[in-house]
């Protein structure tokens, strides 16, 4: 799939916007959670499944999605995913019973998974080599941008006009991106027949992906990033005063975004993505220790999260650098989606349990162990690659 530089840049921009709306499948519930609590009163902690249900598909089928997309076509299934996501968001706007809403969120996870595997793979294919790292770093910002946009624009919209309006707007935006990308992405004609997937082949692909120090590397590091990022942004504000919590919750992800799109992109021009993200994990671990020694000062926590911007930029940029073929890239993106969802499911409950028992020390210990693990895993896999 080749395009002129100008057309490629614009197509990449639209794929990035699509990623923001895909991340919005998480953000629309997270930022408007009080409105969902009012819609479904008396459910208590069960209401949290409206957020985590979106990760179920990614955890179970993350790598399988990469195989399906590689076999049946990224463009075709991206259009299907956007259409499905838009339809489910419009269904949710009807405010169904909780069981139906929860089921729709599980199905929405399939839409989300296909988008976050297909779109970055397409970006890696479309982007010319000289700005591929920048394009992949741009993709890494979609969650931070989505949470900012839905916090600043989506939540006020829902509070003023009602939750259904926010959900309808989100569904309409997904359909709009499907229309735009159907015109931007040329159809790919497959000349060879498409064979049916078999369980043995699915298992073999999992073994191939996770036994390869090149395919598995982005996913391995992303597990620890995902485990820490959402958990720390969610839990740390409990350690600051009530009047600062909203500010800190908004500033932390934006700090990571700022680093990813400035220092992260700049460093990627001179050093390898692996070096960038290992540096990010290492700096974050040092700042986590400083957070403990400093008694939980908010500016140290913001700096710690900001350093994860290097991990964001380096992780996605490492996929096309480590994996030359489109199939390997799609497997790497699928594995990354799988481990990212696993991290999201594990991180916040584990950190809440540690903080309940050990307070700030539990948070600091969690952060240090997770960040050091991310750096060590990447260093170990890099050593394996050099031996091959």
N, C-alpha and C positions, 0 to 999 in steps of 0.2 A: 504494500500500500504506500504509494509515493505521492506527494503533493508538493507544490511550490512552497518556498519558505513562508510567504505571506499567508497563503491559504492554510498551511500547516499550523502556524501560530494561532490563527483564528479558530481553527478546529480544536486545537488543544485548549484554548480559552473556553469554548463551549463544553468540552468534556470536563474541565475543572468546575464550571458552573453546575454541571450535572452531578458531579461528586458532592458539591455543597448541598444540593437538594436531597441526595441520597443520605448524607450525614444528617440532614433534617428529619429523616425518619426516626432517628434517635432524639434529636433536639426538640422536635415539636411536642413530645411527651414530657421530656425532662424539664424544659423551661416552663411549661404550662401545667406542671404536676399538681399545683393547688386546685386548678380548674378541673382536672380529672378526679381529684379527691372529692370535690363537691358534686361531680356527676355520679360517682359511685361511692356514696358514704358508707361508713361502717365496715370497710374491708380491711383496714389497718395495713399491715405489712404485705398482704396479698396484692395490694395495688402496685407494688414494685415490680410484679411480673409483667406489667405493661411495658416496662423498659427492657427487662432482661429477656423477655420472650423473643425479641428481635435478634438475639445472639444465638438462639438455639440452632437455627438453620446453618449459620456460619460455623458453629462449633462442630456440627455433625457432617456437613457437606462442603466445607470450605475448599478442600482440595478437589473433591468431586466436581465442584463448579468449574474449576479451571480446566478439567478434562472435558467436560461438556462443551464449554465455550470454545476450546481449541478445536474440538471435533465438528461442531455444528455452526461455528461462525460467531465471532465477537459482535459484529454489527447486528446480525439478526436477533441474537438473544439479548443484546442491550436494548433494542427497541421493545422486545417482549417484556423485559424487566421494567422499563419505564412505564409501559402501558399498564402492567399489573400493579405497580406501585401507585400510579395515579388513581386507578379504579378502587383500590383498597382504601386510600385516603378519603376518597369521596364517600365510600361506604361508611367509614368511621365517622364522617360528619353527620350521619343519620343518628348518631348516639345510640347504638344498639345495646342490648343487655351485655353485662360484663363478660360472660362466657363467649359470646360472639365477637366482642371487641378483642378479647385475648386471642381467639383463634385467628382473627384478621391480622393481628400483630405477628403471630408465628408465620403466616403466609407472607406477610410483608418482609419478613426476614429473608425469604427466598429472593424477592425483588432486590433488596439491599445487597445481598451477597453477589448476585450476578452483576450489578452495576459496579461494585467496588473491585471486582476481579476484571471485568471487561474494560472499563474505562482506562485504568492505568496501563493495562497491556496495550491498548490502542495508542495511548500517548507515547509509550516506548517505541512502537512501530512507526508512528508518524513523525516524531521529532527528529530533525537532522542531528547528527552526532555532536555538533558544536554547541547546541543548547539543550541537549537531552537531559543533562543533570539539572539544569534550571527548571525544565518542564516537570521532572519528577519531584523536585523539591516543592514546586507549586502545588502539585497534587497532594503532597503530605500535609497541606494546610487546611484541607476541606473541613475537618471536624472543628477546628478552632474557629474558622470563619462561620460555619453553620451555627455554632452555639452563640456566637456574637450576634449574628443577623437575627436569629430567632429570639434572642433575649431583647435586643433593641427595637426590633420591628414586629416580630411575630407575637410576642407576649402582649404588648400594648394593643395590637389588633384584636387579639382574642379577648382581652379584658374589656375592650370597648364594644365590640360587635358580637362577641360570643365565640366559644370554642369551635363550633361548626364552621365558622368563616375561615379560621386559621387552617383547618383541615382541608376545606375546599380549595383554598388558595394553593396549598401545598400540592394537592392532587393536580390542579390545573397547571402548575409550574412543571411537574414531571411530564405531563402530556406535551407541554410546549417544547421541552427539550427533546422529546422523542421526535417531534415534527422537524425541529431544526437539524438534529443530527441525521435524520433520514435523508436530508438533502446534502449534508456536509460529508458524510461517510459513504464512499462509493460501494455498491454491492460487490461482494467477492464471489466469483463463480468457481465452484469446486468441480474439478474434472474427474476426480477419483470418487468411487462410491463410498458412502459413510457406513461403516460396519457398526453393528450394535455393541454397546458396552456390556461386558460380562464382569461378574463379581471378581473373578480371578484377575482380570485386567485392572479393575479398580484397586484391588489390594496391592497389585504389583506397582501401580503408579504411586501409591502412598509410600511403599518401600523405596522406590526410586527417588522420590522427592526428599524424604526425610533421611535417607542414607547418603545423599549427595551434599558435600560441604559447600557447594555453590548454590544449589536450589534452596536448601534449607536455611542458609545463613540469614537472609532478611527476616524470615519467619521466626527463627530462634531468638533473635534480638527483639523482635516486635512483641513477642510474648511478654517479656519483662517490661517493655515500654507501656504496653496496654494495661498490664497488671498495676502499674504505678500511677499512670497519668490520671485516669478518671478517679481512682481511689483517693489520691492526694488532693485533687481539686475539690472533691466532694467532702472529705473529712477534715482537712486542715482548717477551713474557716471556723470550725467549732472551737478553735483555740484563740480566736480573736474576739473582740467585743462585738456585740450585736450590730452596732451601727457601721462596722467595717466589713461584715461578712459578705454583703452583696458586692461591695467594691472588690474585695479580694477574689471572690469567685469569678468575677468577670476579667480581672486583670491577669490572673494566672495563665489561662489558656492563650490570651492575647500576647503575653510575654513570650511564650514558646513560639507563637506564630511570627512575631517580630524577629526573633533570632533566626528562625528557619529561613525566612525570606531575605535576610540581609547577610549576616555573618555566615550562615550555613551555605547559601548559594555562592558567596565569595570564596569560601574555603574549598568548595567542590571544584573550583577552576584550577586549583593548584595541588590538591592532595586527593587521595582516593576516598570514596564514600565510606569505606570501612574505618579509615583513620578518623574521619569526621565524627561518625557515630560513637566510636569507642571513646573519643575525647569527650563527647557529650555525656555518656554514662559516667565517666570518671569524674568530671567536674560536678555532676549532680551528686555523686556519692560524697565528695568532699564537702559540698554545701549542705548535705544532709547532716553530716557530723557537726558542722558549724551551727546548724539549726538547733541541734541538741544543746551544744555549749552555750548558745545565745539565748536559751530559754524560750524558743519558739517565736522569734521575731518575724513579723510578716514579710519584711523586705527580703529576708534570707530565703523564705519559702518561695517567694516570687522568683528570685534569682535561680533557685533550684529547678523550678518548673521551666524557667526560660532556657536553661541549659539543655533541656530535652528537645528544644528546637533543632539542635545538631543531630539528635537521633532521628527526628522526623525527616529532615532533609537527607541524611545519609542513607536511611533504610530504603526509601523508595528509589533513590538514585543508584543504589547497589544492585538492584534487580537486573537491569539491562547490562550493567558492567560485568556482573558475574555470570550471566546467562545469555548466550549469543542467540539461541534459536527462539522463535515465537512460542513453541510448545513449552520449552523450559521456563520462559518468562511467565507464561500463563500458570504453570504449576507453582512457580515461586509466588505469584500474586495470590493464588488459591490457598497455598499454605500460610501465607501471611494473614489472609482473612481468617483462616481457621484458628491460628494461634492468637490473633488479636481478639477474637470473640472469646476464646478460652481465658485470656487475661482479664477481659472485662467481667466475666462471670466470677472469677476467683478473687480479683484484687480487692474490691470494695468490702465484701463480707469479711475477708481475712483481716483487712486493716481495721475495720470496726471492732472485730473481736480482740485484736491486739491493743487498741486504744482503750477499750473498756477495762482491760486487765492491767495495762502498764502505762496508760496515759501517753504523754508526749514521747517517753522513751520507746514505747511500742511503735509509734509512728516513725521515729528516727531509725530504729533498728530495722523496721520493714523497708524503709527507703534505702538504707545502706546495703542490705542484703540483695534487694532486687536490682539496684543499679550496678553493684559489683558483679552480680551474676550475668547481667547483660553484657558487660565489657568482657568478662572472662570467656563467655560462650563464643563471642565473635573472635577473640584472639585464638581460642582453641581451634575453631573451624578454619581460620586463616592458616594456621600451622598445618592442618590436614590438607588444605588445598596446595600448599607448597610441596608437599610430599608426593602429590599425584603427578 
